[in-house]
Amino acid sequence: MKINFYATLRQIVGQKSIEYPVQGIITVRTLIDGLIQEYPGLKEELLDEDGELLDRVHVLINGRDVPYLQDAMQTEITARDTINVFPAVGGG
């Protein structure tokens, strides 16, 4: 599964894209947990204190933002899916 990281997340991961090994079907939650295990610095950038995806973070599955998917973090994904992860962005 190809995962693209943007902005400050690239510094944590060390590159702009990775190939994440997936066998069969996993959930978005499983993917996020696996990414955090591999790259511990992602935890504070992606999850709140309850382990839920931060509102200001965008994880897109094939171009669709996870919170707006019917099953949200329980959405099933496969190796054919493309994932884009955008950090919180400030500005003004």
Order of alpha helices (4+ residues) and beta strands (2+ residues): beta-alpha-beta-beta-alpha-alpha-beta-beta-beta-beta
